[in-house]
Structure formats: C-alpha cells, structure tokens
Amino acid sequence: MNKDNPVGVFDSGIGGLTVLQKIIETLPRENTVYLGDTARSPYGTKSVETVLRFSFENADFLIDKGVKLVVVACNTSTAVALESLRENVSVPVVGVIEPGVRAALEKTRNKKVGVIGTEATIQSGAYTKSLKAFDPNIEVYSRTCPLFVPLVEEGWVDNAVVKMTVESYLSSLKQSGIDTLILGCTHYPLLKRAIRKFMGRQVQLVDSAAETAKSIHATLKQESIARERGKGSHSFFVTDAPERFIKVGQRFLGEKVESAVRIER
C-alpha cells in the first residue's frame, strides 16, 4: 500500500466533516477523499438493510478511489455496518463509536454515561453494548435528538430555538445524574456550546470526532501506512447538489471546502 494513498471518509451527508476537520488537524500530511451521501441523507431514520447497502456502496466508491483506510464518519453506519465492512473490505476500517466510548469511560467518575444520537444509532444499542462490554457496571442513559441535525445544517447553533430544543431533549438526562455525555452524531459537536450551557460544567462532553482522529492515527502507524512528508490535499464528492454542501460545509471546515464533485447514484 502506497503511503501517499488517501484516507477515505464517508458520511450520510455533511456531519462527517467534523471528523474530517479533526483528521486534517491531527494528521496534516494525509491526503483525504470525502464522500457525503447527501441525496440519501439522513440515515438515522432508515432500516438496517438500507443503511447496510448504502454503507457498502460508499465504501466501494472510496476503494475505487484507491484509499488506504476507510473512516465510517457516520454514527448510524458505524452502529449498523462497521463489523460487516471490516469483514468484507480490503483496507482497515475505523468507525466513530468505539473511540468515543473509550474516551467516555476514561472521563466518567460516577459510571453514569449519557448518549445522544439519531433514532437508528440509539435503537441499535451500539453505544450501550460497547460501553458495557468494557465495563458491565456502567449505567447508560440514551436519548434520540432528531431535530439537532436540521438545526445545525441551517446554521442555527446557539439561538432561542436551539435553547428550547436542547432543553426539551436533554431535561431528563440532566436529572439522571450523568457526569459524561457522548455526542453520538457527527453534527452534534456544533451544538456543544448550547449543550454545555444547559447540562452544566459538571457534565463532561465527549466529541467522538476528536477521538476518532486519534484512532485513525494509531491505525496508520500500526499498519505502517502513515504519510511522512508533504501537506495533505482534500477532495470532496457528493450525491446531490454540491452548492448546498459547499455552503453548509464551510460552517464545519471553513474555506477548505471550495468545490465538490457530484456523483450519480
């Protein structure tokens, strides 16, 4: 495997750019290829069979682009498809759930951990299974927050509507006594300020994006495929209107999203 080959990242849409941002920050030498399946987003409300099919199609696209590692930057895809992808894809595959789980277990003091995510992610039980596999004594409190994604994509991250929505979704979690909260969707880090304001400083937030970048770094080193020189270049592919992706993407990544190529599905 050529070390100059890119790291491939796929997501159901735009949220995975929070993961890409941390990859670029942590691994500035790596080239990347990002695929946002914007035409079929969101995955969080779709069936297991559909999410599996979409995930394999996305991974196949990245493999065709010659990537040396696939990052499943979508919590729903990670929850549903990670193991199948690892068994069937010819390069290492990294998901976003386990890195976040490990970080939460390091942070919690009272063994009460909250998880927020899409319907499919929470219903899959992937975070609960993973947390309890590491520590059976962990108490897990899960909540679905379906309106967080459209709020972020609208650029609403800290106004009255956001405040009201955060309160509505997280009131019961606040009363549960958790001391750690996993942001189990790649859009949610953009709401970190509003969530922290409501939950209070005593609750530590876990941003899976940052933890996933560390995991990717470790995998590249372990496989001896880390790029050792130069500055990485980044290309973007989408399955629907590139204009919206570029506009919203700049909220996640700044000016790094200058163009995106639309592919047919």
ChimeraX commands (.cxc) that place a marker at each C-alpha (Angstrom):
marker #1 position 0.00,0.00,0.00 radius 0.5
marker #1 position 1.40,3.38,-1.04 radius 0.5
marker #1 position 1.70,5.79,1.91 radius 0.5
marker #1 position 0.61,8.66,-0.35 radius 0.5
marker #1 position -2.77,6.99,-0.96 radius 0.5
marker #1 position -5.59,8.98,0.64 radius 0.5
marker #1 position -7.62,8.28,3.75 radius 0.5
marker #1 position -11.26,7.78,2.68 radius 0.5
marker #1 position -14.08,9.22,4.76 radius 0.5
marker #1 position -17.78,8.68,4.19 radius 0.5
marker #1 position -20.89,10.04,5.88 radius 0.5
marker #1 position -24.61,10.18,5.17 radius 0.5
marker #1 position -24.13,13.86,4.42 radius 0.5
marker #1 position -22.34,16.81,5.92 radius 0.5
marker #1 position -21.85,15.93,9.62 radius 0.5
marker #1 position -18.80,13.78,8.89 radius 0.5
marker #1 position -16.91,16.97,8.14 radius 0.5
marker #1 position -16.46,17.35,11.92 radius 0.5
marker #1 position -14.46,14.10,11.77 radius 0.5
marker #1 position -12.57,15.26,8.67 radius 0.5
marker #1 position -11.71,18.53,10.40 radius 0.5
marker #1 position -10.07,16.62,13.27 radius 0.5
marker #1 position -8.25,14.32,10.81 radius 0.5
marker #1 position -6.79,17.36,8.99 radius 0.5
marker #1 position -5.85,18.92,12.34 radius 0.5
marker #1 position -4.26,15.75,13.75 radius 0.5
marker #1 position -2.78,14.38,10.51 radius 0.5
marker #1 position -1.96,17.39,8.30 radius 0.5
marker #1 position 0.22,15.30,5.94 radius 0.5
marker #1 position -2.55,12.89,4.95 radius 0.5
marker #1 position -4.46,13.22,1.69 radius 0.5
marker #1 position -8.20,12.64,2.07 radius 0.5
marker #1 position -11.24,11.79,-0.06 radius 0.5
marker #1 position -14.62,12.65,1.48 radius 0.5
marker #1 position -17.93,11.25,0.26 radius 0.5
marker #1 position -21.17,12.77,1.54 radius 0.5
marker #1 position -24.25,10.78,0.51 radius 0.5
marker #1 position -26.34,13.96,0.54 radius 0.5
marker #1 position -29.02,12.62,-1.83 radius 0.5
marker #1 position -30.00,9.86,0.62 radius 0.5
marker #1 position -29.39,11.63,3.92 radius 0.5
marker #1 position -30.33,11.20,6.73 radius 0.5
marker #1 position -29.52,7.55,7.51 radius 0.5
marker #1 position -30.81,7.83,11.08 radius 0.5
marker #1 position -34.43,7.05,10.17 radius 0.5
marker #1 position -33.75,4.25,7.65 radius 0.5
marker #1 position -33.90,0.46,8.06 radius 0.5
marker #1 position -30.87,-1.66,8.93 radius 0.5
marker #1 position -30.89,-3.28,5.46 radius 0.5
marker #1 position -30.90,0.11,3.74 radius 0.5
marker #1 position -28.08,1.52,5.89 radius 0.5
marker #1 position -26.01,-1.61,5.22 radius 0.5
marker #1 position -26.48,-1.29,1.46 radius 0.5
marker #1 position -25.66,2.41,1.42 radius 0.5
marker #1 position -22.58,1.88,3.60 radius 0.5
marker #1 position -21.17,-0.78,1.27 radius 0.5
marker #1 position -21.82,1.39,-1.79 radius 0.5
marker #1 position -19.97,4.28,-0.11 radius 0.5
marker #1 position -17.03,2.09,0.91 radius 0.5
marker #1 position -16.80,0.63,-2.62 radius 0.5
marker #1 position -16.65,4.15,-4.07 radius 0.5
marker #1 position -13.75,5.05,-1.77 radius 0.5
marker #1 position -11.91,1.79,-2.51 radius 0.5
marker #1 position -12.20,2.60,-6.23 radius 0.5
marker #1 position -10.51,5.92,-5.43 radius 0.5
marker #1 position -7.52,3.97,-4.06 radius 0.5
marker #1 position -7.90,4.81,-0.37 radius 0.5
marker #1 position -5.62,3.07,2.16 radius 0.5
marker #1 position -8.12,3.25,5.04 radius 0.5
marker #1 position -11.89,3.81,5.28 radius 0.5
marker #1 position -13.36,6.01,8.01 radius 0.5
marker #1 position -17.06,5.48,8.70 radius 0.5
marker #1 position -17.78,9.03,9.90 radius 0.5
marker #1 position -21.48,8.35,10.40 radius 0.5
marker #1 position -22.67,7.03,13.77 radius 0.5
marker #1 position -25.64,5.26,12.18 radius 0.5
marker #1 position -23.44,3.46,9.63 radius 0.5
marker #1 position -20.91,2.61,12.34 radius 0.5
marker #1 position -23.67,1.18,14.54 radius 0.5
marker #1 position -25.19,-0.91,11.77 radius 0.5
marker #1 position -22.42,-1.74,9.28 radius 0.5
marker #1 position -18.95,-1.50,10.85 radius 0.5
marker #1 position -18.40,-5.19,11.54 radius 0.5
marker #1 position -19.67,-6.26,8.09 radius 0.5
marker #1 position -17.44,-3.67,6.41 radius 0.5
marker #1 position -14.39,-4.86,8.36 radius 0.5
marker #1 position -15.06,-8.43,7.25 radius 0.5
marker #1 position -15.51,-7.56,3.57 radius 0.5
marker #1 position -13.34,-4.52,2.78 radius 0.5
marker #1 position -9.70,-4.91,1.74 radius 0.5
marker #1 position -8.32,-1.99,3.82 radius 0.5
marker #1 position -8.56,-1.12,7.55 radius 0.5
marker #1 position -11.92,0.38,8.61 radius 0.5
marker #1 position -12.33,2.79,11.53 radius 0.5
marker #1 position -15.71,3.80,12.99 radius 0.5
marker #1 position -16.75,6.62,15.32 radius 0.5
marker #1 position -18.37,4.69,18.18 radius 0.5
marker #1 position -15.56,2.83,19.94 radius 0.5
marker #1 position -13.20,5.86,20.17 radius 0.5
marker #1 position -15.98,7.88,21.82 radius 0.5
marker #1 position -16.80,5.03,24.19 radius 0.5
marker #1 position -13.18,4.70,25.32 radius 0.5
marker #1 position -12.98,8.44,26.00 radius 0.5
marker #1 position -16.24,8.39,27.98 radius 0.5
marker #1 position -15.00,5.53,30.15 radius 0.5
marker #1 position -11.83,7.47,30.92 radius 0.5
marker #1 position -13.79,10.60,31.86 radius 0.5
marker #1 position -16.67,9.24,33.95 radius 0.5
marker #1 position -16.28,9.20,37.73 radius 0.5
marker #1 position -19.74,8.00,38.78 radius 0.5
marker #1 position -20.19,5.43,35.97 radius 0.5
marker #1 position -23.32,7.19,34.66 radius 0.5
marker #1 position -22.93,7.97,30.96 radius 0.5
marker #1 position -25.44,9.63,28.63 radius 0.5
marker #1 position -25.60,9.09,24.87 radius 0.5
marker #1 position -27.47,11.27,22.38 radius 0.5
marker #1 position -27.87,10.35,18.72 radius 0.5
marker #1 position -30.20,9.62,15.83 radius 0.5
marker #1 position -33.06,7.15,16.07 radius 0.5
marker #1 position -31.16,4.38,14.26 radius 0.5
marker #1 position -28.00,4.85,16.35 radius 0.5
marker #1 position -29.86,4.76,19.67 radius 0.5
marker #1 position -32.17,1.91,18.62 radius 0.5
marker #1 position -29.18,-0.19,17.53 radius 0.5
marker #1 position -27.93,-0.15,21.13 radius 0.5
marker #1 position -24.37,0.05,19.76 radius 0.5
marker #1 position -23.13,2.57,22.34 radius 0.5
marker #1 position -24.73,0.70,25.25 radius 0.5
marker #1 position -23.28,-2.64,24.08 radius 0.5
marker #1 position -19.84,-1.16,23.60 radius 0.5
marker #1 position -19.83,0.69,26.95 radius 0.5
marker #1 position -20.98,-2.41,28.84 radius 0.5
marker #1 position -18.51,-4.65,27.01 radius 0.5
marker #1 position -15.70,-2.54,28.52 radius 0.5
marker #1 position -17.39,-2.07,31.92 radius 0.5
marker #1 position -20.58,-4.02,32.83 radius 0.5
marker #1 position -21.20,-1.65,35.78 radius 0.5
marker #1 position -21.74,1.41,33.60 radius 0.5
marker #1 position -25.25,2.90,33.66 radius 0.5
marker #1 position -26.21,4.17,30.19 radius 0.5
marker #1 position -28.91,6.78,29.56 radius 0.5
marker #1 position -29.80,7.25,25.87 radius 0.5
marker #1 position -31.88,9.88,24.06 radius 0.5
marker #1 position -32.73,10.47,20.41 radius 0.5
marker #1 position -32.42,14.11,19.27 radius 0.5
marker #1 position -33.73,14.13,15.68 radius 0.5
marker #1 position -34.07,17.92,15.34 radius 0.5
marker #1 position -30.40,18.62,16.14 radius 0.5
marker #1 position -29.25,17.68,12.62 radius 0.5
marker #1 position -31.53,20.08,10.68 radius 0.5
marker #1 position -30.76,22.88,13.17 radius 0.5
marker #1 position -27.02,22.50,12.57 radius 0.5
marker #1 position -27.43,22.34,8.80 radius 0.5
marker #1 position -29.50,25.52,8.96 radius 0.5
marker #1 position -26.61,27.19,10.77 radius 0.5
marker #1 position -28.66,27.53,13.98 radius 0.5
marker #1 position -26.30,26.52,16.77 radius 0.5
marker #1 position -26.97,28.95,19.62 radius 0.5
marker #1 position -30.28,30.82,19.38 radius 0.5
marker #1 position -33.64,30.67,21.19 radius 0.5
marker #1 position -34.92,27.75,19.08 radius 0.5
marker #1 position -31.75,25.75,19.81 radius 0.5
marker #1 position -32.01,26.53,23.54 radius 0.5
marker #1 position -35.65,25.35,23.63 radius 0.5
marker #1 position -34.84,22.16,21.65 radius 0.5
marker #1 position -31.84,21.31,23.84 radius 0.5
marker #1 position -33.95,21.77,26.99 radius 0.5
marker #1 position -36.76,19.64,25.57 radius 0.5
marker #1 position -34.48,16.73,24.62 radius 0.5
marker #1 position -32.00,16.82,27.50 radius 0.5
marker #1 position -34.06,17.69,30.61 radius 0.5
marker #1 position -34.48,14.06,31.68 radius 0.5
marker #1 position -30.77,13.37,31.03 radius 0.5
marker #1 position -29.85,16.32,33.22 radius 0.5
marker #1 position -31.93,14.86,36.06 radius 0.5
marker #1 position -30.45,11.36,35.67 radius 0.5
marker #1 position -27.17,12.29,37.37 radius 0.5
marker #1 position -24.86,11.52,34.43 radius 0.5
marker #1 position -21.39,13.07,34.62 radius 0.5
marker #1 position -20.41,12.31,31.00 radius 0.5
marker #1 position -22.36,12.79,27.76 radius 0.5
marker #1 position -21.37,11.25,24.42 radius 0.5
marker #1 position -22.32,13.36,21.40 radius 0.5
marker #1 position -23.29,10.33,19.31 radius 0.5
marker #1 position -23.79,12.11,15.99 radius 0.5
marker #1 position -21.19,13.99,13.96 radius 0.5
marker #1 position -23.44,17.08,13.72 radius 0.5
marker #1 position -23.74,17.49,17.48 radius 0.5
marker #1 position -20.28,18.98,18.24 radius 0.5
marker #1 position -21.51,22.18,16.57 radius 0.5
marker #1 position -24.13,22.42,19.33 radius 0.5
marker #1 position -21.54,21.84,22.05 radius 0.5
marker #1 position -21.83,25.35,23.47 radius 0.5
marker #1 position -25.63,25.19,23.84 radius 0.5
marker #1 position -25.49,21.64,25.26 radius 0.5
marker #1 position -22.76,22.54,27.76 radius 0.5
marker #1 position -24.66,25.65,28.85 radius 0.5
marker #1 position -27.76,23.57,29.60 radius 0.5
marker #1 position -26.10,20.48,31.11 radius 0.5
marker #1 position -23.68,22.45,33.28 radius 0.5
marker #1 position -19.92,22.22,33.75 radius 0.5
marker #1 position -20.21,19.11,35.93 radius 0.5
marker #1 position -21.11,17.06,32.83 radius 0.5
marker #1 position -18.17,16.32,30.53 radius 0.5
marker #1 position -18.94,16.18,26.80 radius 0.5
marker #1 position -17.29,13.57,24.57 radius 0.5
marker #1 position -16.74,14.61,20.95 radius 0.5
marker #1 position -16.27,11.36,19.03 radius 0.5
marker #1 position -14.68,13.24,16.09 radius 0.5
marker #1 position -11.54,14.15,18.03 radius 0.5
marker #1 position -11.26,10.64,19.49 radius 0.5
marker #1 position -11.73,9.04,16.04 radius 0.5
marker #1 position -8.85,11.08,14.61 radius 0.5
marker #1 position -6.58,9.67,17.35 radius 0.5
marker #1 position -7.74,6.15,16.48 radius 0.5
marker #1 position -7.00,6.74,12.77 radius 0.5
marker #1 position -3.53,8.00,13.64 radius 0.5
marker #1 position -2.86,4.85,15.71 radius 0.5
marker #1 position -4.13,2.57,12.91 radius 0.5
marker #1 position -1.98,4.27,10.23 radius 0.5
marker #1 position 1.11,3.90,12.43 radius 0.5
marker #1 position 0.29,0.29,13.30 radius 0.5
marker #1 position -0.16,-0.60,9.62 radius 0.5
marker #1 position 2.96,1.43,8.65 radius 0.5
marker #1 position 0.95,3.43,6.09 radius 0.5
marker #1 position 1.16,6.94,7.60 radius 0.5
marker #1 position 2.29,9.61,5.13 radius 0.5
marker #1 position 5.59,11.02,6.31 radius 0.5
marker #1 position 6.07,14.21,4.31 radius 0.5
marker #1 position 4.23,16.95,2.44 radius 0.5
marker #1 position 0.93,18.68,3.11 radius 0.5
marker #1 position -2.29,16.77,2.50 radius 0.5
marker #1 position -4.77,17.61,-0.25 radius 0.5
marker #1 position -8.51,17.10,0.16 radius 0.5
marker #1 position -11.21,16.22,-2.36 radius 0.5
marker #1 position -14.97,16.13,-1.86 radius 0.5
marker #1 position -17.70,14.10,-3.56 radius 0.5
marker #1 position -21.46,14.30,-3.00 radius 0.5
marker #1 position -24.54,12.53,-4.37 radius 0.5
marker #1 position -26.71,15.67,-4.57 radius 0.5
marker #1 position -26.41,19.45,-5.10 radius 0.5
marker #1 position -22.79,20.48,-4.45 radius 0.5
marker #1 position -23.80,24.12,-3.82 radius 0.5
marker #1 position -25.57,23.35,-0.55 radius 0.5
marker #1 position -22.76,21.02,0.57 radius 0.5
marker #1 position -20.16,23.75,-0.06 radius 0.5
marker #1 position -22.24,26.38,1.77 radius 0.5
marker #1 position -23.02,24.24,4.82 radius 0.5
marker #1 position -19.60,22.54,4.69 radius 0.5
marker #1 position -17.86,25.85,5.23 radius 0.5
marker #1 position -19.58,26.06,8.64 radius 0.5
marker #1 position -17.82,22.82,9.56 radius 0.5
marker #1 position -14.48,23.20,7.81 radius 0.5
marker #1 position -14.10,26.87,6.90 radius 0.5
marker #1 position -12.76,27.75,3.47 radius 0.5
marker #1 position -11.28,24.26,2.92 radius 0.5
marker #1 position -14.49,23.27,1.10 radius 0.5
marker #1 position -14.08,25.18,-2.15 radius 0.5
marker #1 position -15.63,22.65,-4.52 radius 0.5
marker #1 position -17.32,19.26,-4.57 radius 0.5
marker #1 position -17.96,16.81,-7.40 radius 0.5
marker #1 position -21.42,15.33,-7.77 radius 0.5
marker #1 position -21.54,11.60,-8.50 radius 0.5
marker #1 position -24.55,9.71,-9.80 radius 0.5
marker #1 position -26.27,7.06,-7.72 radius 0.5
marker link #1:1,2 radius 0.2
marker link #1:2,3 radius 0.2
marker link #1:3,4 radius 0.2
marker link #1:4,5 radius 0.2
marker link #1:5,6 radius 0.2
marker link #1:6,7 radius 0.2
marker link #1:7,8 radius 0.2
marker link #1:8,9 radius 0.2
marker link #1:9,10 radius 0.2
marker link #1:10,11 radius 0.2
marker link #1:11,12 radius 0.2
marker link #1:12,13 radius 0.2
marker link #1:13,14 radius 0.2
marker link #1:14,15 radius 0.2
marker link #1:15,16 radius 0.2
marker link #1:16,17 radius 0.2
marker link #1:17,18 radius 0.2
marker link #1:18,19 radius 0.2
marker link #1:19,20 radius 0.2
marker link #1:20,21 radius 0.2
marker link #1:21,22 radius 0.2
marker link #1:22,23 radius 0.2
marker link #1:23,24 radius 0.2
marker link #1:24,25 radius 0.2
marker link #1:25,26 radius 0.2
marker link #1:26,27 radius 0.2
marker link #1:27,28 radius 0.2
marker link #1:28,29 radius 0.2
marker link #1:29,30 radius 0.2
marker link #1:30,31 radius 0.2
marker link #1:31,32 radius 0.2
marker link #1:32,33 radius 0.2
marker link #1:33,34 radius 0.2
marker link #1:34,35 radius 0.2
marker link #1:35,36 radius 0.2
marker link #1:36,37 radius 0.2
marker link #1:37,38 radius 0.2
marker link #1:38,39 radius 0.2
marker link #1:39,40 radius 0.2
marker link #1:40,41 radius 0.2
marker link #1:41,42 radius 0.2
marker link #1:42,43 radius 0.2
marker link #1:43,44 radius 0.2
marker link #1:44,45 radius 0.2
marker link #1:45,46 radius 0.2
marker link #1:46,47 radius 0.2
marker link #1:47,48 radius 0.2
marker link #1:48,49 radius 0.2
marker link #1:49,50 radius 0.2
marker link #1:50,51 radius 0.2
marker link #1:51,52 radius 0.2
marker link #1:52,53 radius 0.2
marker link #1:53,54 radius 0.2
marker link #1:54,55 radius 0.2
marker link #1:55,56 radius 0.2
marker link #1:56,57 radius 0.2
marker link #1:57,58 radius 0.2
marker link #1:58,59 radius 0.2
marker link #1:59,60 radius 0.2
marker link #1:60,61 radius 0.2
marker link #1:61,62 radius 0.2
marker link #1:62,63 radius 0.2
marker link #1:63,64 radius 0.2
marker link #1:64,65 radius 0.2
marker link #1:65,66 radius 0.2
marker link #1:66,67 radius 0.2
marker link #1:67,68 radius 0.2
marker link #1:68,69 radius 0.2
marker link #1:69,70 radius 0.2
marker link #1:70,71 radius 0.2
marker link #1:71,72 radius 0.2
marker link #1:72,73 radius 0.2
marker link #1:73,74 radius 0.2
marker link #1:74,75 radius 0.2
marker link #1:75,76 radius 0.2
marker link #1:76,77 radius 0.2
marker link #1:77,78 radius 0.2
marker link #1:78,79 radius 0.2
marker link #1:79,80 radius 0.2
marker link #1:80,81 radius 0.2
marker link #1:81,82 radius 0.2
marker link #1:82,83 radius 0.2
marker link #1:83,84 radius 0.2
marker link #1:84,85 radius 0.2
marker link #1:85,86 radius 0.2
marker link #1:86,87 radius 0.2
marker link #1:87,88 radius 0.2
marker link #1:88,89 radius 0.2
marker link #1:89,90 radius 0.2
marker link #1:90,91 radius 0.2
marker link #1:91,92 radius 0.2
marker link #1:92,93 radius 0.2
marker link #1:93,94 radius 0.2
marker link #1:94,95 radius 0.2
marker link #1:95,96 radius 0.2
marker link #1:96,97 radius 0.2
marker link #1:97,98 radius 0.2
marker link #1:98,99 radius 0.2
marker link #1:99,100 radius 0.2
marker link #1:100,101 radius 0.2
marker link #1:101,102 radius 0.2
marker link #1:102,103 radius 0.2
marker link #1:103,104 radius 0.2
marker link #1:104,105 radius 0.2
marker link #1:105,106 radius 0.2
marker link #1:106,107 radius 0.2
marker link #1:107,108 radius 0.2
marker link #1:108,109 radius 0.2
marker link #1:109,110 radius 0.2
marker link #1:110,111 radius 0.2
marker link #1:111,112 radius 0.2
marker link #1:112,113 radius 0.2
marker link #1:113,114 radius 0.2
marker link #1:114,115 radius 0.2
marker link #1:115,116 radius 0.2
marker link #1:116,117 radius 0.2
marker link #1:117,118 radius 0.2
marker link #1:118,119 radius 0.2
marker link #1:119,120 radius 0.2
marker link #1:120,121 radius 0.2
marker link #1:121,122 radius 0.2
marker link #1:122,123 radius 0.2
marker link #1:123,124 radius 0.2
marker link #1:124,125 radius 0.2
marker link #1:125,126 radius 0.2
marker link #1:126,127 radius 0.2
marker link #1:127,128 radius 0.2
marker link #1:128,129 radius 0.2
marker link #1:129,130 radius 0.2
marker link #1:130,131 radius 0.2
marker link #1:131,132 radius 0.2
marker link #1:132,133 radius 0.2
marker link #1:133,134 radius 0.2
marker link #1:134,135 radius 0.2
marker link #1:135,136 radius 0.2
marker link #1:136,137 radius 0.2
marker link #1:137,138 radius 0.2
marker link #1:138,139 radius 0.2
marker link #1:139,140 radius 0.2
marker link #1:140,141 radius 0.2
marker link #1:141,142 radius 0.2
marker link #1:142,143 radius 0.2
marker link #1:143,144 radius 0.2
marker link #1:144,145 radius 0.2
marker link #1:145,146 radius 0.2
marker link #1:146,147 radius 0.2
marker link #1:147,148 radius 0.2
marker link #1:148,149 radius 0.2
marker link #1:149,150 radius 0.2
marker link #1:150,151 radius 0.2
marker link #1:151,152 radius 0.2
marker link #1:152,153 radius 0.2
marker link #1:153,154 radius 0.2
marker link #1:154,155 radius 0.2
marker link #1:155,156 radius 0.2
marker link #1:156,157 radius 0.2
marker link #1:157,158 radius 0.2
marker link #1:158,159 radius 0.2
marker link #1:159,160 radius 0.2
marker link #1:160,161 radius 0.2
marker link #1:161,162 radius 0.2
marker link #1:162,163 radius 0.2
marker link #1:163,164 radius 0.2
marker link #1:164,165 radius 0.2
marker link #1:165,166 radius 0.2
marker link #1:166,167 radius 0.2
marker link #1:167,168 radius 0.2
marker link #1:168,169 radius 0.2
marker link #1:169,170 radius 0.2
marker link #1:170,171 radius 0.2
marker link #1:171,172 radius 0.2
marker link #1:172,173 radius 0.2
marker link #1:173,174 radius 0.2
marker link #1:174,175 radius 0.2
marker link #1:175,176 radius 0.2
marker link #1:176,177 radius 0.2
marker link #1:177,178 radius 0.2
marker link #1:178,179 radius 0.2
marker link #1:179,180 radius 0.2
marker link #1:180,181 radius 0.2
marker link #1:181,182 radius 0.2
marker link #1:182,183 radius 0.2
marker link #1:183,184 radius 0.2
marker link #1:184,185 radius 0.2
marker link #1:185,186 radius 0.2
marker link #1:186,187 radius 0.2
marker link #1:187,188 radius 0.2
marker link #1:188,189 radius 0.2
marker link #1:189,190 radius 0.2
marker link #1:190,191 radius 0.2
marker link #1:191,192 radius 0.2
marker link #1:192,193 radius 0.2
marker link #1:193,194 radius 0.2
marker link #1:194,195 radius 0.2
marker link #1:195,196 radius 0.2
marker link #1:196,197 radius 0.2
marker link #1:197,198 radius 0.2
marker link #1:198,199 radius 0.2
marker link #1:199,200 radius 0.2
marker link #1:200,201 radius 0.2
marker link #1:201,202 radius 0.2
marker link #1:202,203 radius 0.2
marker link #1:203,204 radius 0.2
marker link #1:204,205 radius 0.2
marker link #1:205,206 radius 0.2
marker link #1:206,207 radius 0.2
marker link #1:207,208 radius 0.2
marker link #1:208,209 radius 0.2
marker link #1:209,210 radius 0.2
marker link #1:210,211 radius 0.2
marker link #1:211,212 radius 0.2
marker link #1:212,213 radius 0.2
marker link #1:213,214 radius 0.2
marker link #1:214,215 radius 0.2
marker link #1:215,216 radius 0.2
marker link #1:216,217 radius 0.2
marker link #1:217,218 radius 0.2
marker link #1:218,219 radius 0.2
marker link #1:219,220 radius 0.2
marker link #1:220,221 radius 0.2
marker link #1:221,222 radius 0.2
marker link #1:222,223 radius 0.2
marker link #1:223,224 radius 0.2
marker link #1:224,225 radius 0.2
marker link #1:225,226 radius 0.2
marker link #1:226,227 radius 0.2
marker link #1:227,228 radius 0.2
marker link #1:228,229 radius 0.2
marker link #1:229,230 radius 0.2
marker link #1:230,231 radius 0.2
marker link #1:231,232 radius 0.2
marker link #1:232,233 radius 0.2
marker link #1:233,234 radius 0.2
marker link #1:234,235 radius 0.2
marker link #1:235,236 radius 0.2
marker link #1:236,237 radius 0.2
marker link #1:237,238 radius 0.2
marker link #1:238,239 radius 0.2
marker link #1:239,240 radius 0.2
marker link #1:240,241 radius 0.2
marker link #1:241,242 radius 0.2
marker link #1:242,243 radius 0.2
marker link #1:243,244 radius 0.2
marker link #1:244,245 radius 0.2
marker link #1:245,246 radius 0.2
marker link #1:246,247 radius 0.2
marker link #1:247,248 radius 0.2
marker link #1:248,249 radius 0.2
marker link #1:249,250 radius 0.2
marker link #1:250,251 radius 0.2
marker link #1:251,252 radius 0.2
marker link #1:252,253 radius 0.2
marker link #1:253,254 radius 0.2
marker link #1:254,255 radius 0.2
marker link #1:255,256 radius 0.2
marker link #1:256,257 radius 0.2
marker link #1:257,258 radius 0.2
marker link #1:258,259 radius 0.2
marker link #1:259,260 radius 0.2
marker link #1:260,261 radius 0.2
marker link #1:261,262 radius 0.2
marker link #1:262,263 radius 0.2
marker link #1:263,264 radius 0.2
marker link #1:264,265 radius 0.2
view
